[in-house]
Amino acid sequence: MRNNVKTQWTIPLLLFITILVSYGYFIHFIGMESWNVSSRLDLVYSLAEYGTFRIDPYHKNTGDKVYYDGHYYSDKAPGPSLTAVPAYILLRRLGVDSEKYMRYALTLLIVGLPSALGAVLLYWITGIFKDITIRSRVMVALIYALGTLALPFATVFYGHQLAASASIAAFFILLMMKEERWRESSLLLILSGFLAGYAFISDYPAGISMVLLAVYALFVLKKKIGIIPWLIGVSIPIAFILYYNYTCFGSPTVSSYSLHQTYNHSKGLLGITWPKLDALWGITFSSFRGIFYQSPVLLLSIPGFYLFFRCRENRAEFALSLMIVLGFFFFNSGYAYWDGVGSAGARFLIPAIPFLVLPLARSVKRWPIQVTLLGVLSIIIMLIITATEPRAEWKVRSPLFYFSIFLFLKGYLAENLGMIFGLKGILSIIPLLVFLGGVFMALRVATRGSSRSKIRGKEILPAAGLLGMVLLWLVVGGWEEPCLQEFDKGESLFRYYRGRGGIQWSEVEGYYKSSIDSDPGFLDPYMRLAEIARMRGHYRVALAYYKNLSDRYPGLVVIHQEMALVYDLMGETESAEKELLRTIELAPGDASLRNQLAAFYREKGRQQEAVAQWKESLRLNPGDKKIQMKLDNSPIK
């Protein structure tokens, strides 16, 4: 790393401002539609207003919760919520009482700000490569901050980006000690360990990074006894999470995910089993959640790892980065909800992305034009995703084209700062683009003299060819049959309106009907039209749809589940019970159907029948802690 003032402070400061403004430009507020965000913020509000981990006053905001011993708790890792409490108290005293702007301010302060700092640290980290120019390092930092999932998920109150930034910071401290730029002080080692542990309590999969950083620390520290203060630092957040679990769930080793109210994490270790090939494809190269599909520049990280390996003096950093990336791929492809449910990308990989981007610093030296072109393409894609909604409708099979780009071209954007000036739709993004264009020019001037020699004409053709092949891959990979295209567009509009109110039913229904016109045998649009009829209170219309589908698909359980819901809303209890019993006839070995019937009986005050169904569910699925807890708490044994 250079010692002059310009490279040490001016460029990092310019990077930080650029990235923070980009993150702060977008205001994502879809109310209770975002269970994940609401669950985390419910914990913030409960801690600040009532001094408790219980979210009882706010639990109706979210389905991401745990019900234990008569109280509701957030199911999320508590790190971000705990950090946000002082900011929330300060904002309240400053008079911020709007839910939307409270969420925006907390997101910017607790997620956006650390994310911008993390990108700057990545710029400094790439300085370990002595032959990489300052301009190339700036490019890598910007690609990470604006051309990967770091951008959309720095604008929503999730834990992934906070974990990523904390992991980068923990690594940065250890790297500075290895490079002998900082001495191995106990305080710095405690801080590094604390940050690694904090990443874990912000996003539990970051435990992968935490463990591997411990191994890295033991390997690179010249005084091996330095691992003790590092482990002391780790123990602070670990002690908190053990206390949190004990206070909330009665045992330090019981996690919220083992008691989840909505999703089932009973298989394997909290829903994690051996990796599955379809999930691995889904999070890597597929148009559904593929990280390389949505950030094509990361394709060049693959050969970048080989070039990284060839740097003998940085073998430890190579091994750390590769193991973190592989560890996250292994975990994510074995997780029951590997797709992130409502997400525009493979969000569980986010804490590993800085370590996946680091090899680009080697690739940019070998293939500067290719990295530049694919980097610009990736930034455009991520800006479109962020400008619309990072939390894509989970049923959309190709979210880049039929959720993000579709909504973007229709002008259905999330709120942003450009709208303050009266700009609407795509035009509201223009101020940000002008700002970024100006900053990029300023950075180009600031890094003048640090770039390599003039680009030769023979290098342009291969780079253009690569860009063309990638674009072809994106188009072909994202193409869908007409019936799927129309259905996914309907799903996208449904999601957009549902989170903002004022649903334009005729527009939404039009896409589903077009899907049916393209393929009358396609089940999904019929199901959605029936659901819309139910939501609008047109129960007879909904039943007509479901009965028609039941005749066409007599063995499909979900149809009878939906019919039971409609009958229940109509007050026809006997018909609702009949449909629920029918689901059990169709799938007698499905414990979840017993649970659904038990919940129905309990709601109707038929506790003895509910207990009988829970017992049968436990017989089908032994060891289900949630069902056992319901039986233990039941007055009828």
C-alpha positions in Angstrom: 0.0 0.0 0.0 1.3 3.4 -0.9 2.3 6.0 1.7 1.3 9.2 0.0 -1.7 11.1 1.3 -3.7 10.7 -1.9 -3.8 6.9 -1.9 -4.1 6.6 1.9 -7.0 9.0 2.4 -8.4 10.8 -0.6 -9.3 7.8 -2.7 -10.7 5.7 0.2 -12.8 8.7 1.3 -14.1 9.2 -2.2 -14.9 5.5 -2.4 -16.7 5.6 0.9 -18.9 8.6 0.0 -19.7 7.2 -3.4 -20.8 3.8 -2.0 -22.7 5.3 1.0 -24.6 7.7 -1.2 -25.5 4.8 -3.5 -26.7 2.7 -0.6 -28.7 5.6 0.9 -30.4 6.5 -2.4 -32.9 3.7 -2.1 -35.8 3.6 0.4 -37.2 0.0 0.6 -40.4 -0.1 2.6 -43.0 -2.8 2.0 -44.4 -3.0 5.5 -45.4 -6.3 6.8 -44.6 -7.9 3.5 -41.0 -8.1 4.6 -41.2 -10.6 7.5 -37.4 -10.8 7.7 -36.9 -7.1 8.3 -40.0 -6.7 10.5 -38.8 -9.6 12.8 -35.4 -7.9 13.3 -36.9 -4.5 13.9 -39.6 -5.9 16.2 -36.7 -6.9 18.5 -35.2 -3.4 18.2 -38.5 -1.9 19.3 -39.0 -4.3 22.2 -35.5 -3.8 23.5 -35.8 0.0 23.3 -39.3 0.4 24.5 -39.8 -2.4 27.0 -36.3 -3.7 27.7 -37.1 -7.3 26.7 -36.3 -9.8 24.1 -40.0 -10.7 23.8 -41.7 -9.2 20.7 -45.3 -9.8 22.0 -46.5 -6.2 21.2 -45.2 -6.4 17.6 -45.4 -10.1 16.7 -48.3 -9.7 14.3 -46.0 -7.7 12.0 -44.2 -10.9 11.0 -44.3 -14.7 10.4 -40.6 -15.0 11.1 -41.0 -15.6 14.8 -40.8 -18.2 17.6 -43.5 -19.0 20.1 -42.1 -20.3 23.3 -43.5 -20.6 26.8 -46.4 -18.2 26.1 -44.3 -15.5 24.4 -43.1 -14.5 20.9 -39.5 -13.9 19.9 -37.7 -13.0 16.7 -36.2 -16.0 15.0 -33.3 -14.0 13.6 -29.7 -13.7 14.8 -29.9 -10.8 17.2 -26.7 -8.9 16.4 -28.1 -6.2 14.0 -31.1 -5.6 16.3 -28.9 -5.2 19.4 -26.7 -2.8 17.5 -29.6 -0.7 16.3 -31.1 0.0 19.8 -29.0 3.1 20.6 -29.6 4.5 17.1 -33.4 3.9 17.5 -33.4 5.7 20.8 -31.5 8.6 19.4 -33.7 8.9 16.3 -36.8 8.8 18.5 -35.5 11.7 20.6 -34.8 13.6 17.4 -38.4 13.2 16.5 -38.4 10.5 13.9 -41.8 8.7 14.4 -42.6 7.6 10.8 -42.2 3.8 10.5 -40.9 4.1 7.0 -38.2 6.7 7.7 -37.2 5.0 11.0 -36.6 1.8 9.0 -34.7 3.8 6.4 -32.5 5.6 8.9 -31.7 2.4 10.9 -30.9 0.5 7.7 -28.5 3.2 6.5 -26.8 3.5 9.9 -26.6 -0.1 10.9 -26.3 -1.8 7.5 -25.4 0.7 4.8 -22.6 2.5 6.8 -20.7 -0.6 7.8 -21.1 -2.0 4.3 -19.5 1.1 2.8 -16.7 0.8 5.3 -16.3 -2.9 4.4 -15.8 -2.0 0.7 -13.1 0.5 1.6 -11.4 -2.1 3.7 -11.4 -4.4 0.7 -9.7 -1.7 -1.3 -6.9 -1.6 1.4 -6.8 -5.4 1.5 -6.1 -5.7 -2.2 -2.9 -3.7 -1.5 -1.3 -7.0 -0.4 -0.8 -7.6 -4.1 2.3 -5.4 -4.8 1.9 -5.5 -8.6 -1.8 -4.4 -8.6 -2.4 -0.7 -9.5 -4.4 1.7 -7.4 -6.9 2.0 -10.2 -7.4 -1.7 -10.3 -7.9 -1.8 -6.6 -10.5 0.9 -6.8 -12.3 -1.1 -9.6 -12.4 -4.2 -7.4 -13.8 -2.3 -4.5 -16.5 -0.7 -6.6 -17.4 -4.0 -8.3 -17.9 -5.5 -4.8 -19.9 -2.6 -3.5 -22.1 -2.0 -6.6 -21.8 -5.1 -8.8 -22.7 -7.9 -6.3 -25.6 -8.6 -3.9 -23.8 -6.3 -1.5 -25.7 -3.4 -3.1 -29.3 -4.6 -2.8 -28.7 -6.1 0.6 -27.0 -3.0 2.0 -30.4 -1.2 1.5 -32.5 -3.6 3.6 -32.3 -4.5 7.3 -30.9 -8.0 7.0 -27.9 -9.4 8.8 -25.9 -10.7 5.7 -24.1 -7.5 4.9 -23.3 -6.6 8.5 -21.8 -10.1 8.8 -19.8 -9.6 5.6 -18.4 -6.3 6.8 -17.5 -7.6 10.2 -15.7 -10.5 8.7 -13.8 -8.2 6.3 -12.7 -6.0 9.3 -11.6 -9.0 11.4 -9.6 -10.3 8.4 -8.1 -6.8 7.7 -6.7 -6.5 11.2 -5.0 -9.9 11.1 -3.7 -9.1 7.6 -2.1 -5.9 8.8 -0.4 -7.8 11.5 0.9 -10.4 9.1 2.2 -7.7 6.8 3.9 -6.1 9.8 2.1 -2.8 9.3 0.5 -3.1 12.7 2.0 -4.7 15.8 0.3 -7.8 17.4 -1.3 -5.9 20.2 -3.8 -7.7 22.5 -6.4 -5.0 22.0 -6.3 -5.3 18.2 -6.5 -9.1 18.5 -9.4 -8.8 20.8 -11.1 -6.5 18.4 -10.5 -8.8 15.5 -11.9 -11.7 17.4 -14.9 -9.7 18.5 -15.7 -8.7 15.0 -15.5 -12.3 13.8 -17.9 -13.3 16.6 -20.1 -10.4 15.9 -20.4 -11.5 12.3 -21.7 -14.9 13.7 -24.4 -13.4 15.9 -25.4 -11.2 13.0 -25.8 -14.0 10.5 -25.3 -17.5 11.9 -23.7 -19.0 8.7 -20.9 -16.5 9.3 -19.7 -19.0 11.9 -18.0 -20.6 8.9 -15.9 -17.4 8.5 -15.4 -17.1 12.2 -13.8 -20.6 12.5 -11.6 -20.2 9.4 -10.4 -16.8 10.6 -9.4 -18.5 13.9 -7.3 -21.0 11.9 -5.9 -18.1 9.8 -5.0 -16.2 12.9 -3.2 -19.2 14.5 -1.3 -19.6 11.2 -0.2 -16.0 10.5 0.5 -14.7 14.0 4.2 -14.7 14.8 3.5 -14.9 18.5 1.1 -17.9 18.7 0.0 -16.9 22.1 -1.8 -14.0 20.4 -4.6 -16.5 19.6 -5.7 -16.2 23.2 -6.7 -12.5 23.1 -8.3 -13.2 19.7 -10.4 -16.0 21.2 -11.2 -13.7 24.2 -12.6 -11.3 21.6 -14.7 -14.1 20.0 -16.0 -15.2 23.3 -17.8 -11.9 24.0 -20.5 -12.1 21.3 -20.6 -15.9 21.8 -21.3 -15.4 25.5 -24.1 -13.0 24.5 -25.8 -15.4 22.1 -25.7 -18.1 24.8 -27.2 -15.7 27.3 -29.8 -14.7 24.7 -30.8 -18.3 24.0 -31.0 -19.1 27.7 -33.1 -16.1 28.4 -35.5 -16.7 25.5 -35.6 -20.4 25.1 -34.5 -21.9 28.5 -31.2 -23.3 27.3 -28.0 -21.7 25.9 -27.8 -24.4 23.2 -31.4 -24.0 21.9 -31.5 -21.8 18.8 -34.5 -19.9 17.6 -34.5 -21.8 14.3 -35.2 -25.0 16.1 -38.5 -23.5 17.3 -39.5 -21.6 14.3 -43.2 -20.7 14.0 -43.5 -20.8 10.2 -40.7 -22.8 8.6 -39.5 -26.3 9.4 -35.9 -26.6 10.4 -36.2 -30.1 11.8 -34.2 -31.9 9.1 -30.5 -32.3 9.7 -28.8 -29.5 11.7 -31.4 -26.7 11.8 -32.5 -27.5 8.3 -29.0 -28.1 7.0 -28.3 -31.5 5.4 -25.8 -32.7 2.8 -25.5 -30.5 -0.3 -27.9 -31.2 -3.2 -26.8 -30.7 -6.8 -30.0 -28.9 -7.8 -29.5 -26.4 -5.0 -25.8 -26.0 -5.9 -26.7 -25.3 -9.5 -29.5 -23.0 -8.3 -27.1 -20.7 -6.2 -24.3 -20.7 -8.8 -25.2 -20.6 -12.5 -29.0 -20.8 -12.7 -31.2 -17.8 -13.7 -33.2 -18.4 -10.5 -30.7 -17.6 -7.8 -27.3 -18.0 -9.5 -24.7 -15.7 -8.0 -22.6 -15.9 -11.2 -25.6 -15.3 -13.3 -26.6 -12.1 -11.6 -23.0 -10.9 -11.1 -21.2 -12.2 -14.2 -18.0 -10.5 -13.3 -17.6 -13.1 -10.6 -17.0 -15.7 -13.3 -13.5 -14.2 -13.5 -12.9 -14.9 -9.8 -12.7 -18.6 -10.8 -9.4 -18.2 -12.8 -8.5 -15.5 -10.3 -8.2 -18.1 -7.6 -5.6 -19.9 -9.7 -3.6 -16.7 -10.1 -4.1 -16.0 -6.4 -2.6 -19.4 -5.6 0.5 -18.6 -7.6 1.3 -15.7 -5.3 3.5 -17.6 -2.9 3.6 -14.9 -0.3 -0.2 -14.8 -0.1 -1.0 -18.6 0.0 -2.5 -18.2 3.5 -5.0 -15.5 2.2 -5.7 -17.7 -0.8 -6.5 -20.7 1.4 -8.7 -18.6 3.7 -10.7 -17.0 0.8 -11.2 -20.3 -1.0 -12.2 -22.2 2.1 -14.7 -19.6 3.1 -16.3 -19.5 -0.4 -16.4 -23.3 -0.6 -17.8 -23.5 3.0 -20.6 -21.2 2.1 -21.4 -23.1 -1.1 -21.5 -26.3 0.9 -23.8 -24.9 3.6 -26.1 -23.1 1.2 -26.6 -26.0 -1.1 -27.5 -28.2 1.8 -29.9 -25.8 3.5 -33.7 -26.6 3.2 -34.5 -23.0 2.2 -31.4 -22.6 -0.1 -33.1 -20.1 -2.4 -33.6 -17.5 0.3 -37.4 -17.7 -0.2 -38.3 -14.1 -1.2 -34.9 -12.9 -2.5 -33.5 -11.7 -5.8 -30.4 -13.7 -5.3 -28.5 -16.3 -3.3 -28.5 -14.1 -0.2 -27.1 -16.7 2.2 -23.8 -16.4 0.2 -23.4 -12.7 0.9 -21.0 -13.0 3.9 -18.6 -14.9 1.6 -18.8 -12.5 -1.4 -15.8 -10.3 -0.2 -13.7 -13.4 -0.3 -15.0 -14.3 -3.7 -14.3 -10.8 -5.0 -10.7 -10.8 -3.6 -9.3 -13.0 -6.5 -10.6 -10.4 -9.0 -7.6 -8.3 -8.0 -5.5 -10.9 -9.7 -7.8 -11.3 -12.7 -8.0 -7.5 -13.3 -4.2 -7.5 -13.9 -4.4 -10.3 -16.4 -7.7 -9.3 -18.1 -8.4 -5.6 -17.4 -10.9 -5.1 -20.2 -12.8 -8.2 -19.5 -13.1 -7.4 -15.8 -14.2 -3.8 -16.7 -16.9 -4.9 -19.2 -18.3 -7.6 -17.0 -18.0 -5.3 -14.0 -20.1 -2.6 -15.7 -22.7 -5.2 -16.7 -22.9 -6.5 -13.1 -23.3 -3.0 -11.7 -26.1 -2.3 -14.2 -27.9 -5.6 -13.1 -27.5 -4.8 -9.4 -28.7 -1.3 -9.9 -31.9 -2.6 -11.6 -32.4 -5.2 -8.8 -31.9 -2.6 -6.1 -34.1 0.1 -7.8 -37.0 -2.3 -7.9 -37.0 -4.7 -5.0 -34.2 -7.0 -3.6 -36.9 -9.3 -2.1 -38.2 -10.9 -5.3 -41.4 -12.9 -5.4 -40.2 -16.5 -4.6 -42.3 -18.2 -7.3 -40.8 -16.2 -10.2 -38.5 -18.6 -11.9 -36.3 -16.1 -13.7 -36.4 -13.0 -11.4 -33.8 -10.9 -13.3 -35.9 -10.7 -16.4 -39.4 -11.2 -15.2 -39.3 -9.5 -11.9 -36.5 -6.9 -11.8 -36.2 -5.8 -15.4 -39.9 -6.2 -16.0 -40.8 -3.9 -13.1 -38.0 -1.5 -14.0 -39.1 -1.1 -17.6 -42.7 -0.5 -16.4 -41.4 2.2 -14.1 -42.5 0.3 -10.9 -39.6 1.3 -8.7 -39.1 1.3 -5.0 -39.0 4.8 -3.5 -35.8 6.6 -3.9 -34.3 10.1 -3.3 -34.8 11.1 -6.9 -38.6 11.0 -6.2 -38.1 13.8 -3.7 -37.5 16.1 -6.7 -40.6 14.9 -8.4 -39.0 12.5 -10.7 -41.0 9.3 -11.4 -40.2 5.8 -12.7 -36.9 5.3 -14.4 -36.2 9.0 -14.5 -35.9 9.0 -10.7 -32.6 7.0 -11.1 -31.0 9.8 -13.2 -29.6 11.8 -10.3 -27.8 8.7 -9.0 -26.4 7.9 -12.4 -25.1 11.5 -12.9 -23.5 11.3 -9.4 -21.8 8.0 -10.1 -20.6 9.2 -13.5 -19.1 12.3 -11.9 -17.4 10.2 -9.2 -16.0 7.7 -11.6 -14.4 10.5 -13.6 -13.0 12.0 -10.4 -11.6 8.6 -9.5 -10.1 8.2 -12.9 -8.3 11.5 -12.5 -7.2 10.7 -9.0 -5.7 7.4 -10.1 -4.0 8.8 -13.2 -0.5 7.5 -13.6 -1.4 4.3 -11.6 -2.9 2.5 -14.5 -1.0 0.1 -16.8 0.2 0.9 -20.3 -2.2 1.8 -23.1 -4.7 -0.8 -24.1 -3.8 -2.5 -27.4 -6.4 -3.0 -30.1 -5.9 -6.8 -30.2 -7.1 -7.0 -26.6 -10.5 -5.5 -27.3 -11.9 -8.3 -29.6 -11.5 -11.2 -27.1 -13.1 -9.0 -24.4 -16.0 -8.1 -26.6 -16.4 -11.7 -27.5 -16.6 -12.7 -23.8 -19.1 -10.0 -23.2 -21.2 -11.2 -26.1 -21.1 -14.8 -24.8 -22.1 -13.7 -21.3 -25.0 -11.6 -22.7 -26.2 -14.6 -24.8 -26.0 -16.8 -21.7 -28.1 -14.4 -19.7 -30.8 -14.2 -22.4 -30.9 -17.9 -23.2 -30.7 -18.9 -19.5 -33.4 -16.5 -18.5 -35.8 -17.3 -21.4 -39.1 -18.9 -20.4 -42.1 -20.3 -22.3 -44.9 -17.8 -22.9 -47.1 -19.2 -20.2 -44.3 -18.9 -17.6 -43.4 -15.4 -18.8 -47.0 -14.2 -18.3 -47.3 -16.0 -14.9 -44.1 -14.6 -13.6 -45.0 -11.1 -14.7 -48.3 -11.5 -12.8 -46.4 -12.7 -9.7 -44.1 -9.7 -9.9 -46.9 -7.2 -10.1 -48.8 -9.0 -7.3 -45.7 -8.8 -5.1 -45.1 -5.1 -6.0 -48.7 -4.0 -5.3 -49.2 -6.3 -2.2 -46.3 -4.6 -0.4 -47.5 -1.1 -1.2 -51.3 -1.3 -1.1 -53.7 -0.3 -3.8 -53.5 -3.5 -5.9 -54.6 -3.0 -9.5 -56.4 -6.3 -9.7 -57.4 -6.1 -13.3 -53.8 -5.6 -14.4 -52.5 -8.4 -12.2 -55.3 -10.8 -13.2 -54.7 -10.0 -16.9 -51.2 -11.6 -16.8 -52.5 -14.7 -15.1 -55.3 -15.0 -17.7 -52.7 -14.5 -20.5 -50.7 -17.4 -18.9 -53.8 -19.6 -19.1 -54.4 -18.6 -22.7 -50.9 -19.7 -23.5 -51.3 -23.0 -21.7 -54.8 -24.0 -20.4 -53.3 -26.9 -18.5 -51.0 -24.8 -16.4 -52.1 -25.1 -12.8 -50.4 -22.1 -11.1 -52.3 -19.2 -12.6 -55.6 -20.8 -11.7 -54.4 -21.2 -8.1 -53.4 -17.5 -8.0 -56.7 -16.3 -9.5 -58.5 -18.3 -6.9 -56.4 -16.8 -4.1 -57.0 -13.3 -5.5 -60.8 -14.0 -5.4 -60.4 -15.1 -1.8 -58.4 -12.0 -0.8 -61.1 -9.8 -2.4 -63.8 -11.6 -0.4 -65.3 -13.3 -3.5 -65.4 -16.6 -1.7 -67.9 -18.3 -4.1 -65.7 -17.4 -7.1 -62.7 -18.8 -5.3 -64.5 -22.1 -4.5 -65.6 -22.4 -8.1 -61.9 -22.2 -9.2 -60.9 -24.7 -6.6 -63.7 -27.2 -7.4 -62.8 -27.0 -11.0 -59.2 -27.7 -10.2 -60.1 -30.5 -7.9 -62.0 -32.3 -10.7 -58.9 -31.9 -13.0 -56.3 -32.7 -10.3 -58.2 -35.0 -7.9 -55.1 -36.0 -5.8 -53.6 -32.6 -5.3 -53.5 -31.8 -1.5 -53.0 -28.0 -1.8 -56.3 -27.5 -3.5 -58.2 -29.0 -0.6 -56.1 -27.0 1.9 -57.1 -23.8 0.1 -60.8 -24.9 -0.1 -60.7 -25.5 3.7 -59.4 -22.0 4.2 -62.2 -20.5 2.1 -64.9 -22.5 3.9 -63.5 -21.4 7.2 -63.6 -17.8 6.2 -67.2 -18.3 5.1 -68.0 -19.8 8.6 -68.8 -23.2 7.1 -66.8 -25.2 9.7 -68.0 -28.6 8.8 -67.0 -28.2 5.1 -63.6 -26.8 6.2 -63.0 -29.8 8.5 -64.1 -32.2 5.7 -61.5 -30.7 3.3 -58.8 -30.9 5.9 -59.6 -34.6 6.6 -59.5 -35.1 2.8 -55.9 -33.8 2.7 -55.0 -36.5 5.3 -56.7 -39.2 3.2 -54.6 -38.1 0.2 -51.3 -37.9 2.1 -51.6 -39.9 5.4 -47.8 -39.8 6.1 -47.5 -36.0 6.0 -47.1 -34.8 9.6 -47.7 -31.1 8.5 -51.2 -31.9 7.5 -51.9 -33.3 11.0 -50.5 -30.1 12.4 -52.8 -28.0 10.2 -55.8 -30.0 11.3 -54.7 -29.7 15.0 -54.4 -25.9 14.6 -58.0 -25.9 13.2 -59.3 -27.9 16.1 -57.5 -25.7 18.7 -58.9 -22.5 17.1 -62.4 -24.0 17.3 -61.9 -24.9 21.0 -61.7 -28.6 20.3 -58.6 -29.2 22.4 -58.9 -33.0 22.8 -59.1 -33.5 19.0 -56.2 -31.1 18.6 -54.1 -33.2 21.0 -54.9 -36.4 19.2 -53.7 -34.9 15.9 -50.5 -33.6 17.5 -49.8 -37.1 18.9 -50.3 -38.6 15.5 -48.0 -35.9 14.0 -45.3 -36.7 16.6 -45.6 -40.4 15.7 -45.0 -39.6 12.0 -42.2 -37.2 12.8 -40.5 -38.2 16.1 -38.4 -35.6 17.8 -40.4 -32.6 16.5 -39.7 -30.1 19.3 -42.5 -27.7 18.4 -45.1 -30.4 18.5 -43.7 -31.9 21.7 -43.8 -28.4 23.3 -47.5 -28.0 22.3 -48.3 -31.3 23.9 -46.4 -30.4 27.0 -48.3 -27.1 27.3 -51.7 -28.6 26.6 -54.1 -28.9 29.6 -55.3 -32.1 28.1 -52.8 -35.0 28.0 
